[in-house]
Amino acid sequence: MFKNKSYIGISFIILIFGIYAVPKIVNRIKNGEVVKGDRLDKVITVVKEQGKLMKIGAAPKFELIDQNGEKISNESYKGKVYVLEFFFTTCPSICPKMNQSMLLIEKKFFGNPNFGIASITIDPAHDTAKVLKEHAQVLGATSTNWHFLTGDKEYILNLANKGFNLYAAANGKVAGGFEHSGLFALIDQDGTIRCRQDNFGNPILYYDGLDKKGVRDIQQDISILLEE
């Protein structure tokens, strides 16, 4: 008897809820308001925040000589968004591909005074300012904001490995005598390293200069930074 009364009570509550709630739900569906709940709005806001470019930290300071024999430092890029790479002109492996990727980036933003490129050689004994100028001409690099940089070897290797944490080293056992990563660093107007996140929300840190997707990604993110 007690159980029957309990079932009747529960059924009565469900009935009252249905009479009260179902019409409201139907109206929200008709008016397209089902997705406007407070909790869902908060989730969307978090996703938008995650979609922003991450700030990794201040880019290392540097001062080197470019293909025109002029001193260029990180301050030369102040107020500009710029991409930085480490390479060398006699590289027989990944550098030609990196150069072509950087050319695509240059063409995308050619003429924009707020964008620049820094290509730093890891073989300064060979890559003098004169050699770098000839290399830039053969490559077809024409932007005045694209600086091919040289200097002291140990200084540059420390800048790569300890400064940017981009691997570069002399190695007589590999073709060309040097090995290095094919990654590009993206730096914003304030001198901060920026990047997007991977599918798991982790920072990618640097962009793959050997991959079409990596080039597209960095072009998109340069555009984002130029609008900030």
N, C-alpha and C positions, 0 to 999 in steps of 0.2 A: 504493500500500500504506500509506504514511504517512497519507494523507488518510483512508483507511478506518478506521485505528486512532483517529484524532482524532475522527471522527464517533461511533465506538463509545464513546470516553471521555466525550464530551459527553452522549451519550444516557444513559450510566450515571449521570452526575451528576444529570441532570434526573430520572431515575427515583428516585434516592435522595432528592432534595428533595421529590418528590411523595409518596413514602411517609411522609416525616417531617412535611411542612408541611400537606398537604391535610387530614388528619384534624383538625389543630388549628384550621384556618380554619373547617371545618364545625362544630366544637364551639362556636366563638365566635359563629357565626351563630345556632346554635340557642339559645345562652344570651343573645343580645342584647348581646354585648360588643364588636361590631365597631367601634362609635363611641367606645370608651373608651381609645383609644390616647393616649399622652403628647402627641404633637404636636398632635392635634386638640383636646385639653383646653387647650393653650396658646393656640390660635387663638380658642377660645370665650372665654377669659379676656380676651384683647385686645379682642374685640368688646364685652364687657361694660364694659370700661374706656372704650371710645370712646362708649358709650351714655350715660355720665354727663354732667351739665350742665357745660359748660366755665366756667372762671373767666377773665373778660376783664381785670379790673383793678378798682381801687378807684373807686367812683362819686365824682364831684366833690362837694366840700362846697358847701353853699348855705344861705342864710338869707333867708326871705321872709315876707310877711304873708298869712295865710289869710282866708277869707270871714268869719271872726268877729273879724278885727282882731288876731289873736294871731300872735306870732312863731313860725314853724315852720322848722326846719333839718333837715339830714340826720341830726342827732343825735336828732331827734324820732322817727325811724324805726328807731333802733338796737334790735336784737333782733326786728325785724319784717321779713317779706318784703314788698316793695312794688313797685308798677308806677308808672312815671313817664312823663308825656307832655307835649308842648308844644302849645298850642291857643289859640284866642281866641273869645270869646262871639259875635261878629258874623260869624264865618266862614261864607260862603255855600256852601262846597264840601265839604271832607272832614271838618271838625270834627263836624258832626251825626252822621256815621257813627261817628267815633271815640268820641264821647260814648256812643252806644248800645252799642258794643263794651265800653266801660269799665263800663257799667251791668251787662252780662252777667257781667263779672268780679266786680263788687261783689256781685251776688246770689249768685254761686257760693260766695263766702267770707264772706257777711254774718254778723256776730256773732263772727267769729274775731278775738280781740284781737291775734293775731300777724301780721295782714295789714293793709296800708294802701295808699292810692293818693295820688299827687301829680300834680295837673293844674296846670301852670304856664302862665299867659297870656303871649303874646308881644306883647300890645297893652295894657300896663298903664295907658296914658293914659286909655283908656276903661274897662278892666276893673278898677275899684276893688274894694275888699273888699265894698262894698255890692252892686255889680253882680254880682260872683261869687256872693254869697249868694243873690241872686234867681235867678241862672242855675241854681245847684244845686237850688233848690226846684222850679223849672219842670222840670228834668231828672228829678227824683225821686231824687236822691242823698241817702241818709239815714244812711249809715255815718259814725260820728264819727271814723273813721280815714281818711276821704277829704277831703283838704285841697285847695281851689282857691286857688292862690297867685299873688300879684302883688308888684310891687316896681319897681325902676329898670329902664327899658327896655334900656339898654346892658348892664347887669349880666345880665339874663335872656338876651339874645341871645348874649352871650359864653358863658354857661352852656350854652346849647343847642349852639352851633357849635364852641366850643373845649373845652368841658367834656365834654359827652356825644357830640359829633360828630354831632348830629342837626340837620339843616339847618333854619334859620329866619331870615327876613329881611323887612324892610319893602319893599314893591314897589307903587308907586302905579299901575302898569299892569295889575295883576291885580285881580279882584273881591275886595273886602274890604280891600285895601291891604297884605296880608301873604301870604307863602307859606311853607310848612313841610312837613316830612315827616309821614307818617301812622303813624310807628313808635312802639312802646312799648318802654321799657327795663325789664328785670327785675333787681331788686337783692335780694340775700339779707340775712340777719340781721346779717352782719358788714360790710355796706356795700359788697359786691363785686358788680359787674355779672356776671350769669350768662346763659347761653344754651345752646341745643342745637346740634347739628351738622346740616349738610345731608347729602344722600346721598353726597357725596364726602368727608365728614369735615371740612369747613370750618365754622368758627363762623358762625352766621347773624347774630350780634351783637345784633340787635333783632327784635322781632316785629311783623308787619303788623297794625295796628289796623283796617284796612279790609277784612280778609279773614276769612271764617269759620274757615278752617283756622288762621290766625294766632292767632285768639282761643282756639280749642280747644287749640292747642299751648301757649300761655302759661298757660292754666288747668291743664293737665296738669303743667307744669313748676313752677308755684306749689305745687301739691300735693306734688310731690317735695321741694321746698325746705322746706316746712312740716314734713315728716317727718324732716328731717336733724337 
